[in-house]
């Protein structure tokens, strides 16, 4: 069964492509490589042994994308392609509204025209803003977004939900990711941050390998056990598998789902730093700095719904994640 994967060369997209193939789906990648590199496509072949159809186009180019739909006739779509840098979205909101929302609307016109049955949307726990309580459930109140990026995820969910209500035989899922980290254990695919990473794990691995001098932990005066922020870090392969299980479910129901994808366990920044040093037997240069504006003190998932609906659970531990991220960084740098 053919599944169009927009952003299929990206961090989560590439791992999902591998899991799709393992589960007998046929992924079709659309990715203009703005956040990836062509060696990822080559390495997907090394991992899977399959030549995966790949279109090097911007998914916002509706004319070209329409040709892909005509030729491939996908039955499902997993839509990863989007811009995701929080700070950039504050400085350049129109870029985010254009790519994450206008281009999404244009993509949906093709879903309608070519009668695609099922759609999985990359959403984020960022839609919850600062939650009133943790673990956070899917029915928690959606607060005002702290950035244009976060707003595009809230509005993207709404656009899709409204639209899919008009398509009686179709099904839709919003997957609200917590913090995806790790890499493929082969070390062949992983996250490719552009410029100075703003996310924690790439900053840690780049510091450990010597590309950065020192990690700054943003704040140690939060009301948490060790004073640093708490997040729900999830291995990217566990996250990829959630997409495969979701698709299987969507093809058998006409449901519209919203699912948290997180392990249910919170880990503090300091814990992540300590586990990274321990697991990889390496000393990390770090210091404490001021809080980062916009950071949520603590957020982790209530994942009872995804367990119940699609029988998903996380298989990898935080230690696995940190070992795989480190292997990936080493491969990238040598
Ligand atoms: C961030 C985004 C979120 C987005 C996600 C994508 C913000 C406020 N949120 O989530 O909307 O969906 O990335 O992956 O940017 N940290 C440090 N030092 C660093 C980097 C991070 O201490 O150099 C800390 C942060 O303060 C935070 C934790 O590590 O407590 C995780 O940060 P990060 O990896 O950036 O993820 P989020 O902020 O949770």
py3Dmol code that shows the C-alpha trace and the ligand (Angstrom):
import py3Dmol

protein = """\
ATOM      1  CA  UNK A   1       0.000   0.000   0.000  1.00  0.00           C
ATOM      2  CA  UNK A   2       1.494   3.323  -1.096  1.00  0.00           C
ATOM      3  CA  UNK A   3       2.021   6.039   1.517  1.00  0.00           C
ATOM      4  CA  UNK A   4       3.190   9.509   0.541  1.00  0.00           C
ATOM      5  CA  UNK A   5       5.669  10.785   3.112  1.00  0.00           C
ATOM      6  CA  UNK A   6       6.249  14.542   2.892  1.00  0.00           C
ATOM      7  CA  UNK A   7       9.514  15.377   4.622  1.00  0.00           C
ATOM      8  CA  UNK A   8      10.527  11.731   4.303  1.00  0.00           C
ATOM      9  CA  UNK A   9      14.240  12.592   4.312  1.00  0.00           C
ATOM     10  CA  UNK A  10      13.986  14.459   7.601  1.00  0.00           C
ATOM     11  CA  UNK A  11      14.745  13.245  11.112  1.00  0.00           C
ATOM     12  CA  UNK A  12      11.384  11.670  11.994  1.00  0.00           C
ATOM     13  CA  UNK A  13      10.423  11.116   8.346  1.00  0.00           C
ATOM     14  CA  UNK A  14      13.453   8.994   7.471  1.00  0.00           C
ATOM     15  CA  UNK A  15      13.011   6.711  10.487  1.00  0.00           C
ATOM     16  CA  UNK A  16       9.323   6.358   9.657  1.00  0.00           C
ATOM     17  CA  UNK A  17      10.181   5.357   6.089  1.00  0.00           C
ATOM     18  CA  UNK A  18      12.289   2.486   7.481  1.00  0.00           C
ATOM     19  CA  UNK A  19       9.485   1.293   9.756  1.00  0.00           C
ATOM     20  CA  UNK A  20       6.911   1.578   6.955  1.00  0.00           C
ATOM     21  CA  UNK A  21       8.991  -0.715   4.773  1.00  0.00           C
ATOM     22  CA  UNK A  22       9.449  -3.196   7.632  1.00  0.00           C
ATOM     23  CA  UNK A  23       5.658  -3.287   7.895  1.00  0.00           C
ATOM     24  CA  UNK A  24       5.065  -3.871   4.154  1.00  0.00           C
ATOM     25  CA  UNK A  25       3.931  -0.372   3.259  1.00  0.00           C
ATOM     26  CA  UNK A  26       5.451   1.316   0.233  1.00  0.00           C
ATOM     27  CA  UNK A  27       6.629   4.814   1.147  1.00  0.00           C
ATOM     28  CA  UNK A  28       6.963   7.518  -1.514  1.00  0.00           C
ATOM     29  CA  UNK A  29       9.248  10.317  -0.337  1.00  0.00           C
ATOM     30  CA  UNK A  30       8.655  13.974  -1.195  1.00  0.00           C
ATOM     31  CA  UNK A  31      11.401  16.171   0.244  1.00  0.00           C
ATOM     32  CA  UNK A  32      13.295  19.181  -1.127  1.00  0.00           C
ATOM     33  CA  UNK A  33      16.175  18.522   1.319  1.00  0.00           C
ATOM     34  CA  UNK A  34      15.962  21.978   2.895  1.00  0.00           C
ATOM     35  CA  UNK A  35      16.464  20.246   6.253  1.00  0.00           C
ATOM     36  CA  UNK A  36      18.272  17.133   5.107  1.00  0.00           C
ATOM     37  CA  UNK A  37      20.965  15.862   2.732  1.00  0.00           C
ATOM     38  CA  UNK A  38      20.955  13.428  -0.167  1.00  0.00           C
ATOM     39  CA  UNK A  39      23.148  10.911   1.699  1.00  0.00           C
ATOM     40  CA  UNK A  40      20.138  10.205   3.923  1.00  0.00           C
ATOM     41  CA  UNK A  41      18.309   8.859   0.851  1.00  0.00           C
ATOM     42  CA  UNK A  42      21.367   6.711   0.008  1.00  0.00           C
ATOM     43  CA  UNK A  43      21.504   5.439   3.581  1.00  0.00           C
ATOM     44  CA  UNK A  44      17.805   4.548   3.554  1.00  0.00           C
ATOM     45  CA  UNK A  45      18.702   2.180   0.741  1.00  0.00           C
ATOM     46  CA  UNK A  46      21.577   0.744   2.813  1.00  0.00           C
ATOM     47  CA  UNK A  47      19.250   0.122   5.757  1.00  0.00           C
ATOM     48  CA  UNK A  48      16.231  -1.244   3.893  1.00  0.00           C
ATOM     49  CA  UNK A  49      17.761  -2.746   0.724  1.00  0.00           C
ATOM     50  CA  UNK A  50      14.887  -1.097  -1.177  1.00  0.00           C
ATOM     51  CA  UNK A  51      15.000   1.668  -3.774  1.00  0.00           C
ATOM     52  CA  UNK A  52      12.407   4.033  -2.386  1.00  0.00           C
ATOM     53  CA  UNK A  53      10.641   6.338  -4.870  1.00  0.00           C
ATOM     54  CA  UNK A  54      11.964   9.809  -4.100  1.00  0.00           C
ATOM     55  CA  UNK A  55      10.803  13.177  -5.469  1.00  0.00           C
ATOM     56  CA  UNK A  56      13.120  16.114  -4.757  1.00  0.00           C
ATOM     57  CA  UNK A  57      10.364  18.709  -4.767  1.00  0.00           C
ATOM     58  CA  UNK A  58       8.922  21.296  -2.411  1.00  0.00           C
ATOM     59  CA  UNK A  59       5.565  19.912  -1.235  1.00  0.00           C
ATOM     60  CA  UNK A  60       4.241  23.464  -1.565  1.00  0.00           C
ATOM     61  CA  UNK A  61       4.683  23.235  -5.336  1.00  0.00           C
ATOM     62  CA  UNK A  62       1.146  22.003  -5.946  1.00  0.00           C
ATOM     63  CA  UNK A  63       1.592  21.512  -9.690  1.00  0.00           C
ATOM     64  CA  UNK A  64       4.588  19.209  -9.282  1.00  0.00           C
ATOM     65  CA  UNK A  65       3.022  17.475  -6.301  1.00  0.00           C
ATOM     66  CA  UNK A  66      -0.109  16.868  -8.302  1.00  0.00           C
ATOM     67  CA  UNK A  67       2.004  14.940 -10.852  1.00  0.00           C
ATOM     68  CA  UNK A  68       3.305  12.742  -8.013  1.00  0.00           C
ATOM     69  CA  UNK A  69      -0.257  12.007  -6.867  1.00  0.00           C
ATOM     70  CA  UNK A  70      -1.273  11.174 -10.440  1.00  0.00           C
ATOM     71  CA  UNK A  71       1.624   8.792 -10.928  1.00  0.00           C
ATOM     72  CA  UNK A  72       1.763   7.120  -7.511  1.00  0.00           C
ATOM     73  CA  UNK A  73      -1.884   7.178  -6.366  1.00  0.00           C
ATOM     74  CA  UNK A  74      -1.070   7.027  -2.626  1.00  0.00           C
ATOM     75  CA  UNK A  75      -3.748   5.684  -0.278  1.00  0.00           C
ATOM     76  CA  UNK A  76      -2.345   7.453   2.737  1.00  0.00           C
ATOM     77  CA  UNK A  77      -0.221  10.479   3.619  1.00  0.00           C
ATOM     78  CA  UNK A  78       2.094  11.148   6.522  1.00  0.00           C
ATOM     79  CA  UNK A  79       2.773  14.848   6.513  1.00  0.00           C
ATOM     80  CA  UNK A  80       6.084  15.751   8.176  1.00  0.00           C
ATOM     81  CA  UNK A  81       7.236  18.564   5.891  1.00  0.00           C
ATOM     82  CA  UNK A  82       7.136  21.786   7.905  1.00  0.00           C
ATOM     83  CA  UNK A  83       9.386  24.435   9.397  1.00  0.00           C
ATOM     84  CA  UNK A  84      10.054  23.845  13.094  1.00  0.00           C
ATOM     85  CA  UNK A  85      12.497  26.353  14.587  1.00  0.00           C
ATOM     86  CA  UNK A  86      10.742  28.228  17.375  1.00  0.00           C
ATOM     87  CA  UNK A  87      13.022  31.295  17.344  1.00  0.00           C
ATOM     88  CA  UNK A  88      13.011  31.612  13.591  1.00  0.00           C
ATOM     89  CA  UNK A  89       9.221  31.538  13.649  1.00  0.00           C
ATOM     90  CA  UNK A  90       9.195  34.528  16.011  1.00  0.00           C
ATOM     91  CA  UNK A  91      11.480  36.477  13.675  1.00  0.00           C
ATOM     92  CA  UNK A  92       9.851  35.340  10.438  1.00  0.00           C
ATOM     93  CA  UNK A  93       6.233  34.374  11.138  1.00  0.00           C
ATOM     94  CA  UNK A  94       5.095  34.633   7.517  1.00  0.00           C
ATOM     95  CA  UNK A  95       7.539  31.892   6.508  1.00  0.00           C
ATOM     96  CA  UNK A  96       5.806  29.630   9.054  1.00  0.00           C
ATOM     97  CA  UNK A  97       2.249  30.630   8.173  1.00  0.00           C
ATOM     98  CA  UNK A  98       3.039  30.148   4.511  1.00  0.00           C
ATOM     99  CA  UNK A  99       4.774  26.778   4.683  1.00  0.00           C
ATOM    100  CA  UNK A 100       3.003  25.162   7.635  1.00  0.00           C
ATOM    101  CA  UNK A 101      -0.492  26.463   6.851  1.00  0.00           C
ATOM    102  CA  UNK A 102      -0.934  27.751   3.245  1.00  0.00           C
ATOM    103  CA  UNK A 103       0.981  24.810   1.817  1.00  0.00           C
ATOM    104  CA  UNK A 104      -0.982  22.449   4.058  1.00  0.00           C
ATOM    105  CA  UNK A 105      -4.246  23.799   2.627  1.00  0.00           C
ATOM    106  CA  UNK A 106      -2.930  23.270  -0.913  1.00  0.00           C
ATOM    107  CA  UNK A 107      -1.901  19.730  -0.016  1.00  0.00           C
ATOM    108  CA  UNK A 108      -5.447  19.086   1.233  1.00  0.00           C
ATOM    109  CA  UNK A 109      -6.908  20.142  -2.098  1.00  0.00           C
ATOM    110  CA  UNK A 110      -4.950  17.225  -3.599  1.00  0.00           C
ATOM    111  CA  UNK A 111      -6.153  14.862  -0.862  1.00  0.00           C
ATOM    112  CA  UNK A 112      -9.659  15.716  -1.978  1.00  0.00           C
ATOM    113  CA  UNK A 113      -8.981  15.540  -5.709  1.00  0.00           C
ATOM    114  CA  UNK A 114      -7.127  12.221  -5.582  1.00  0.00           C
ATOM    115  CA  UNK A 115      -9.350  10.639  -2.911  1.00  0.00           C
ATOM    116  CA  UNK A 116      -6.616   9.813  -0.403  1.00  0.00           C
ATOM    117  CA  UNK A 117      -8.109   7.734   2.382  1.00  0.00           C
ATOM    118  CA  UNK A 118      -5.970   8.404   5.459  1.00  0.00           C
ATOM    119  CA  UNK A 119      -3.828  11.246   6.737  1.00  0.00           C
ATOM    120  CA  UNK A 120      -1.394  11.453   9.655  1.00  0.00           C
ATOM    121  CA  UNK A 121      -0.386  14.935  10.822  1.00  0.00           C
ATOM    122  CA  UNK A 122       2.836  15.749  12.722  1.00  0.00           C
ATOM    123  CA  UNK A 123       1.620  17.742  15.644  1.00  0.00           C
ATOM    124  CA  UNK A 124       3.452  18.572  18.836  1.00  0.00           C
ATOM    125  CA  UNK A 125       2.973  18.805  22.587  1.00  0.00           C
ATOM    126  CA  UNK A 126       3.728  22.474  22.006  1.00  0.00           C
ATOM    127  CA  UNK A 127      -0.050  22.830  21.392  1.00  0.00           C
ATOM    128  CA  UNK A 128      -0.590  22.488  25.178  1.00  0.00           C
ATOM    129  CA  UNK A 129       1.539  25.538  26.024  1.00  0.00           C
ATOM    130  CA  UNK A 130       2.178  25.512  29.803  1.00  0.00           C
ATOM    131  CA  UNK A 131      -0.125  22.698  30.968  1.00  0.00           C
ATOM    132  CA  UNK A 132      -2.192  23.083  34.144  1.00  0.00           C
ATOM    133  CA  UNK A 133      -1.057  19.645  35.296  1.00  0.00           C
ATOM    134  CA  UNK A 134       1.194  16.767  34.208  1.00  0.00           C
ATOM    135  CA  UNK A 135       1.071  14.157  32.786  1.00  0.00           C
ATOM    136  CA  UNK A 136      -0.905  15.958  30.121  1.00  0.00           C
ATOM    137  CA  UNK A 137      -3.914  14.330  28.447  1.00  0.00           C
ATOM    138  CA  UNK A 138      -5.170  14.921  24.919  1.00  0.00           C
ATOM    139  CA  UNK A 139      -8.264  16.707  26.210  1.00  0.00           C
ATOM    140  CA  UNK A 140      -6.198  19.268  28.155  1.00  0.00           C
ATOM    141  CA  UNK A 141      -7.059  22.858  27.421  1.00  0.00           C
ATOM    142  CA  UNK A 142      -5.230  24.304  24.419  1.00  0.00           C
ATOM    143  CA  UNK A 143      -3.528  27.470  25.641  1.00  0.00           C
ATOM    144  CA  UNK A 144      -2.340  30.444  23.628  1.00  0.00           C
ATOM    145  CA  UNK A 145       0.695  29.380  21.611  1.00  0.00           C
ATOM    146  CA  UNK A 146       4.019  30.822  22.713  1.00  0.00           C
ATOM    147  CA  UNK A 147       5.346  31.137  19.150  1.00  0.00           C
ATOM    148  CA  UNK A 148       4.093  31.328  15.553  1.00  0.00           C
ATOM    149  CA  UNK A 149       5.491  27.789  15.128  1.00  0.00           C
ATOM    150  CA  UNK A 150       3.280  26.502  17.962  1.00  0.00           C
ATOM    151  CA  UNK A 151       0.320  28.414  16.537  1.00  0.00           C
ATOM    152  CA  UNK A 152       0.768  26.714  13.142  1.00  0.00           C
ATOM    153  CA  UNK A 153       0.436  23.311  14.870  1.00  0.00           C
ATOM    154  CA  UNK A 154      -2.763  24.382  16.654  1.00  0.00           C
ATOM    155  CA  UNK A 155      -4.273  25.857  13.492  1.00  0.00           C
ATOM    156  CA  UNK A 156      -3.021  22.968  11.335  1.00  0.00           C
ATOM    157  CA  UNK A 157      -4.915  20.525  13.556  1.00  0.00           C
ATOM    158  CA  UNK A 158      -8.071  22.640  13.277  1.00  0.00           C
ATOM    159  CA  UNK A 159      -7.842  22.988   9.479  1.00  0.00           C
ATOM    160  CA  UNK A 160      -7.428  19.235   9.106  1.00  0.00           C
ATOM    161  CA  UNK A 161     -10.217  18.351  11.539  1.00  0.00           C
ATOM    162  CA  UNK A 162     -12.683  20.706   9.836  1.00  0.00           C
ATOM    163  CA  UNK A 163     -11.731  19.397   6.409  1.00  0.00           C
ATOM    164  CA  UNK A 164     -11.841  15.687   7.263  1.00  0.00           C
ATOM    165  CA  UNK A 165     -15.346  16.095   8.720  1.00  0.00           C
ATOM    166  CA  UNK A 166     -16.420  16.712   5.131  1.00  0.00           C
ATOM    167  CA  UNK A 167     -14.853  13.456   3.880  1.00  0.00           C
ATOM    168  CA  UNK A 168     -17.047  10.641   5.212  1.00  0.00           C
ATOM    169  CA  UNK A 169     -14.897   7.676   4.213  1.00  0.00           C
ATOM    170  CA  UNK A 170     -11.568   9.127   5.253  1.00  0.00           C
ATOM    171  CA  UNK A 171      -9.632   9.018   8.498  1.00  0.00           C
ATOM    172  CA  UNK A 172      -7.251  11.400  10.212  1.00  0.00           C
ATOM    173  CA  UNK A 173      -4.820  11.361  13.119  1.00  0.00           C
ATOM    174  CA  UNK A 174      -2.963  14.165  14.833  1.00  0.00           C
ATOM    175  CA  UNK A 175       0.082  12.752  16.560  1.00  0.00           C
ATOM    176  CA  UNK A 176       1.274  15.104  19.280  1.00  0.00           C
ATOM    177  CA  UNK A 177       4.962  14.334  19.642  1.00  0.00           C
ATOM    178  CA  UNK A 178       6.816  14.950  22.855  1.00  0.00           C
ATOM    179  CA  UNK A 179      10.636  15.276  22.488  1.00  0.00           C
ATOM    180  CA  UNK A 180      11.981  12.959  19.770  1.00  0.00           C
ATOM    181  CA  UNK A 181      15.659  12.070  20.168  1.00  0.00           C
ATOM    182  CA  UNK A 182      18.004   9.135  19.388  1.00  0.00           C
ATOM    183  CA  UNK A 183      18.902   7.831  15.950  1.00  0.00           C
ATOM    184  CA  UNK A 184      18.879   4.590  13.989  1.00  0.00           C
ATOM    185  CA  UNK A 185      21.155   2.085  15.805  1.00  0.00           C
ATOM    186  CA  UNK A 186      23.085   1.593  12.534  1.00  0.00           C
ATOM    187  CA  UNK A 187      24.287   5.198  12.830  1.00  0.00           C
ATOM    188  CA  UNK A 188      23.242   5.763   9.196  1.00  0.00           C
ATOM    189  CA  UNK A 189      20.345   8.176   9.750  1.00  0.00           C
ATOM    190  CA  UNK A 190      19.616  10.716  12.474  1.00  0.00           C
ATOM    191  CA  UNK A 191      18.996  14.375  13.131  1.00  0.00           C
ATOM    192  CA  UNK A 192      20.818  16.952  10.972  1.00  0.00           C
ATOM    193  CA  UNK A 193      20.620  20.301  12.779  1.00  0.00           C
ATOM    194  CA  UNK A 194      21.354  23.339  10.633  1.00  0.00           C
ATOM    195  CA  UNK A 195      23.737  25.826  12.247  1.00  0.00           C
ATOM    196  CA  UNK A 196      23.665  26.244  16.010  1.00  0.00           C
ATOM    197  CA  UNK A 197      21.311  23.601  17.420  1.00  0.00           C
ATOM    198  CA  UNK A 198      18.583  24.874  19.710  1.00  0.00           C
ATOM    199  CA  UNK A 199      17.447  21.413  20.822  1.00  0.00           C
ATOM    200  CA  UNK A 200      19.140  19.755  23.775  1.00  0.00           C
ATOM    201  CA  UNK A 201      20.463  16.468  22.372  1.00  0.00           C
ATOM    202  CA  UNK A 202      22.251  17.804  19.269  1.00  0.00           C
ATOM    203  CA  UNK A 203      23.797  20.480  21.488  1.00  0.00           C
ATOM    204  CA  UNK A 204      25.020  17.811  23.894  1.00  0.00           C
ATOM    205  CA  UNK A 205      26.503  15.568  21.184  1.00  0.00           C
ATOM    206  CA  UNK A 206      28.126  18.495  19.371  1.00  0.00           C
ATOM    207  CA  UNK A 207      29.691  19.663  22.640  1.00  0.00           C
ATOM    208  CA  UNK A 208      30.894  16.165  23.483  1.00  0.00           C
ATOM    209  CA  UNK A 209      32.556  15.800  20.073  1.00  0.00           C
ATOM    210  CA  UNK A 210      34.198  19.226  20.325  1.00  0.00           C
ATOM    211  CA  UNK A 211      32.151  21.225  17.790  1.00  0.00           C
ATOM    212  CA  UNK A 212      30.811  23.406  20.630  1.00  0.00           C
ATOM    213  CA  UNK A 213      32.735  24.527  23.660  1.00  0.00           C
ATOM    214  CA  UNK A 214      30.157  24.157  26.395  1.00  0.00           C
ATOM    215  CA  UNK A 215      26.503  23.253  26.899  1.00  0.00           C
ATOM    216  CA  UNK A 216      24.472  25.822  28.788  1.00  0.00           C
ATOM    217  CA  UNK A 217      21.664  24.346  30.851  1.00  0.00           C
ATOM    218  CA  UNK A 218      18.897  26.910  30.592  1.00  0.00           C
ATOM    219  CA  UNK A 219      17.875  27.461  34.192  1.00  0.00           C
ATOM    220  CA  UNK A 220      18.319  25.439  37.395  1.00  0.00           C
ATOM    221  CA  UNK A 221      15.859  27.328  39.554  1.00  0.00           C
ATOM    222  CA  UNK A 222      12.631  25.700  38.343  1.00  0.00           C
ATOM    223  CA  UNK A 223      10.270  24.085  40.788  1.00  0.00           C
ATOM    224  CA  UNK A 224      11.430  20.563  39.888  1.00  0.00           C
ATOM    225  CA  UNK A 225      13.483  17.977  41.792  1.00  0.00           C
ATOM    226  CA  UNK A 226      16.878  19.228  40.583  1.00  0.00           C
ATOM    227  CA  UNK A 227      15.745  22.674  39.407  1.00  0.00           C
ATOM    228  CA  UNK A 228      16.041  21.943  35.662  1.00  0.00           C
ATOM    229  CA  UNK A 229      13.175  21.527  33.152  1.00  0.00           C
ATOM    230  CA  UNK A 230      11.438  18.220  32.636  1.00  0.00           C
ATOM    231  CA  UNK A 231      10.587  16.718  29.250  1.00  0.00           C
ATOM    232  CA  UNK A 232       9.364  13.418  27.849  1.00  0.00           C
ATOM    233  CA  UNK A 233      12.176  12.202  25.572  1.00  0.00           C
ATOM    234  CA  UNK A 234      11.112   9.546  23.093  1.00  0.00           C
ATOM    235  CA  UNK A 235      13.264   7.446  20.760  1.00  0.00           C
ATOM    236  CA  UNK A 236      12.644   8.433  17.148  1.00  0.00           C
ATOM    237  CA  UNK A 237      12.083   4.758  16.179  1.00  0.00           C
ATOM    238  CA  UNK A 238       9.355   4.408  18.817  1.00  0.00           C
ATOM    239  CA  UNK A 239       7.829   7.565  17.387  1.00  0.00           C
ATOM    240  CA  UNK A 240       8.163   6.192  13.835  1.00  0.00           C
ATOM    241  CA  UNK A 241       6.364   3.020  14.906  1.00  0.00           C
ATOM    242  CA  UNK A 242       3.496   5.056  16.289  1.00  0.00           C
ATOM    243  CA  UNK A 243       2.932   6.302  12.713  1.00  0.00           C
ATOM    244  CA  UNK A 244       2.801   2.780  11.300  1.00  0.00           C
ATOM    245  CA  UNK A 245       0.358   1.552  13.966  1.00  0.00           C
ATOM    246  CA  UNK A 246      -1.747   4.677  13.479  1.00  0.00           C
ATOM    247  CA  UNK A 247      -1.947   4.094   9.716  1.00  0.00           C
ATOM    248  CA  UNK A 248      -3.018   0.477  10.239  1.00  0.00           C
ATOM    249  CA  UNK A 249      -5.737   1.712  12.551  1.00  0.00           C
ATOM    250  CA  UNK A 250      -6.862   4.490  10.194  1.00  0.00           C
ATOM    251  CA  UNK A 251      -7.226   2.123   7.247  1.00  0.00           C
ATOM    252  CA  UNK A 252      -9.658   0.034   9.282  1.00  0.00           C
ATOM    253  CA  UNK A 253     -11.783   2.821  10.767  1.00  0.00           C
ATOM    254  CA  UNK A 254     -13.238   6.146   9.695  1.00  0.00           C
ATOM    255  CA  UNK A 255     -12.023   7.761  12.890  1.00  0.00           C
ATOM    256  CA  UNK A 256     -10.468  11.150  13.581  1.00  0.00           C
ATOM    257  CA  UNK A 257      -7.893  10.692  16.324  1.00  0.00           C
ATOM    258  CA  UNK A 258      -5.701  12.863  18.504  1.00  0.00           C
ATOM    259  CA  UNK A 259      -2.904  10.946  20.227  1.00  0.00           C
ATOM    260  CA  UNK A 260      -0.040  11.920  22.495  1.00  0.00           C
ATOM    261  CA  UNK A 261       3.153  10.139  21.525  1.00  0.00           C
ATOM    262  CA  UNK A 262       5.386  10.139  24.565  1.00  0.00           C
ATOM    263  CA  UNK A 263       6.870   7.578  26.943  1.00  0.00           C
ATOM    264  CA  UNK A 264       4.939   8.919  29.926  1.00  0.00           C
ATOM    265  CA  UNK A 265       8.221   9.467  31.805  1.00  0.00           C
ATOM    266  CA  UNK A 266       9.665  12.862  32.534  1.00  0.00           C
ATOM    267  CA  UNK A 267      13.436  13.395  32.644  1.00  0.00           C
ATOM    268  CA  UNK A 268      15.197  16.568  33.765  1.00  0.00           C
ATOM    269  CA  UNK A 269      17.886  18.259  31.670  1.00  0.00           C
ATOM    270  CA  UNK A 270      20.436  17.396  34.349  1.00  0.00           C
ATOM    271  CA  UNK A 271      19.397  13.754  34.316  1.00  0.00           C
ATOM    272  CA  UNK A 272      19.822  13.643  30.517  1.00  0.00           C
ATOM    273  CA  UNK A 273      23.287  15.200  30.820  1.00  0.00           C
ATOM    274  CA  UNK A 274      24.300  12.737  33.548  1.00  0.00           C
ATOM    275  CA  UNK A 275      22.938   9.679  31.710  1.00  0.00           C
ATOM    276  CA  UNK A 276      24.695  10.814  28.513  1.00  0.00           C
ATOM    277  CA  UNK A 277      28.063  10.960  30.334  1.00  0.00           C
ATOM    278  CA  UNK A 278      27.492   7.636  32.073  1.00  0.00           C
ATOM    279  CA  UNK A 279      26.192   5.636  29.091  1.00  0.00           C
ATOM    280  CA  UNK A 280      28.840   6.868  26.682  1.00  0.00           C
ATOM    281  CA  UNK A 281      31.635   7.099  29.214  1.00  0.00           C
ATOM    282  CA  UNK A 282      32.483  10.643  28.236  1.00  0.00           C
ATOM    283  CA  UNK A 283      32.859  13.905  30.146  1.00  0.00           C
ATOM    284  CA  UNK A 284      30.621  16.746  29.029  1.00  0.00           C
ATOM    285  CA  UNK A 285      31.509  20.387  29.499  1.00  0.00           C
ATOM    286  CA  UNK A 286      28.435  22.167  30.828  1.00  0.00           C
ATOM    287  CA  UNK A 287      27.389  25.146  32.897  1.00  0.00           C
ATOM    288  CA  UNK A 288      24.157  26.595  34.246  1.00  0.00           C
ATOM    289  CA  UNK A 289      22.715  29.703  32.628  1.00  0.00           C
ATOM    290  CA  UNK A 290      19.516  31.726  32.884  1.00  0.00           C
ATOM    291  CA  UNK A 291      16.111  30.342  31.929  1.00  0.00           C
ATOM    292  CA  UNK A 292      15.272  30.294  28.206  1.00  0.00           C
ATOM    293  CA  UNK A 293      12.261  32.496  27.486  1.00  0.00           C
ATOM    294  CA  UNK A 294       9.202  30.469  26.507  1.00  0.00           C
ATOM    295  CA  UNK A 295      10.368  27.216  28.133  1.00  0.00           C
ATOM    296  CA  UNK A 296       7.717  25.122  29.852  1.00  0.00           C
ATOM    297  CA  UNK A 297       8.999  24.035  33.309  1.00  0.00           C
ATOM    298  CA  UNK A 298       7.697  20.447  33.069  1.00  0.00           C
ATOM    299  CA  UNK A 299       5.727  18.490  30.510  1.00  0.00           C
ATOM    300  CA  UNK A 300       5.299  14.766  29.889  1.00  0.00           C
ATOM    301  CA  UNK A 301       2.617  12.632  28.320  1.00  0.00           C
ATOM    302  CA  UNK A 302      -0.343  10.766  29.621  1.00  0.00           C
ATOM    303  CA  UNK A 303      -0.091   8.038  26.992  1.00  0.00           C
ATOM    304  CA  UNK A 304      -3.033   5.865  28.053  1.00  0.00           C
ATOM    305  CA  UNK A 305      -5.012   6.728  24.911  1.00  0.00           C
ATOM    306  CA  UNK A 306      -2.363   5.670  22.405  1.00  0.00           C
ATOM    307  CA  UNK A 307      -1.764   2.454  24.364  1.00  0.00           C
ATOM    308  CA  UNK A 308      -5.437   1.666  24.258  1.00  0.00           C
ATOM    309  CA  UNK A 309      -6.256   2.766  20.703  1.00  0.00           C
ATOM    310  CA  UNK A 310      -3.323   1.345  18.737  1.00  0.00           C
ATOM    311  CA  UNK A 311      -1.537  -0.806  21.292  1.00  0.00           C
ATOM    312  CA  UNK A 312       1.611   1.310  21.174  1.00  0.00           C
ATOM    313  CA  UNK A 313       4.281   1.535  23.831  1.00  0.00           C
ATOM    314  CA  UNK A 314       7.861   2.774  23.871  1.00  0.00           C
ATOM    315  CA  UNK A 315      10.484   0.022  23.504  1.00  0.00           C
ATOM    316  CA  UNK A 316      13.677   2.053  23.860  1.00  0.00           C
ATOM    317  CA  UNK A 317      15.025   3.554  27.087  1.00  0.00           C
ATOM    318  CA  UNK A 318      16.543   6.986  27.610  1.00  0.00           C
ATOM    319  CA  UNK A 319      19.956   5.292  27.745  1.00  0.00           C
ATOM    320  CA  UNK A 320      19.332   3.674  24.327  1.00  0.00           C
ATOM    321  CA  UNK A 321      18.436   7.084  22.923  1.00  0.00           C
ATOM    322  CA  UNK A 322      21.613   8.695  24.237  1.00  0.00           C
ATOM    323  CA  UNK A 323      23.802   5.847  23.003  1.00  0.00           C
ATOM    324  CA  UNK A 324      22.299   6.013  19.512  1.00  0.00           C
ATOM    325  CA  UNK A 325      22.506   9.817  19.315  1.00  0.00           C
ATOM    326  CA  UNK A 326      26.186   9.622  20.230  1.00  0.00           C
ATOM    327  CA  UNK A 327      26.898   6.946  17.619  1.00  0.00           C
ATOM    328  CA  UNK A 328      25.172   9.117  14.998  1.00  0.00           C
ATOM    329  CA  UNK A 329      27.230  12.189  15.963  1.00  0.00           C
ATOM    330  CA  UNK A 330      30.434  10.158  15.705  1.00  0.00           C
ATOM    331  CA  UNK A 331      29.502   8.864  12.268  1.00  0.00           C
ATOM    332  CA  UNK A 332      28.594  12.353  11.076  1.00  0.00           C
ATOM    333  CA  UNK A 333      31.875  13.784  12.216  1.00  0.00           C
ATOM    334  CA  UNK A 334      34.196  11.117  10.807  1.00  0.00           C
TER     335      UNK A 334
END
"""
ligand_1 = """\
39
LIG
C 11.373 22.654 21.418
C 10.297 23.638 21.091
C 9.061 22.887 20.699
C 9.347 21.988 19.519
C 10.517 21.057 19.837
C 10.946 20.357 18.572
C 10.776 25.617 22.463
C 10.323 26.493 23.583
N 10.046 24.524 22.215
O 10.910 21.868 22.540
O 8.032 23.783 20.366
O 8.222 21.212 19.199
O 11.642 21.822 20.317
O 11.930 19.429 18.845
O 11.776 25.910 21.834
N 18.059 22.961 26.853
C 19.178 23.413 27.536
N 20.257 23.797 26.803
C 20.268 23.785 25.435
C 19.123 23.321 24.758
C 18.020 22.925 25.494
O 19.206 23.461 28.756
O 21.282 24.173 24.840
C 16.894 22.533 27.634
C 15.677 23.388 27.388
O 15.660 24.508 28.198
C 14.555 22.398 27.701
C 15.143 21.027 27.301
O 16.544 21.220 27.247
O 14.299 22.384 29.062
C 14.654 20.543 25.970
O 14.832 21.579 25.014
P 14.615 21.355 23.448
O 15.373 20.169 22.995
O 14.899 22.667 22.783
O 13.072 20.983 23.337
P 11.775 21.783 23.837
O 12.078 23.136 24.314
O 11.042 20.877 24.785
"""
view = py3Dmol.view(width=600, height=400)
view.addModel(protein, "pdb")
view.setStyle({"model": 0}, {"cartoon": {"style": "trace"}})
view.addModel(ligand_1, "xyz")
view.setStyle({"model": 1}, {"stick": {}})
view.zoomTo()
view.show()
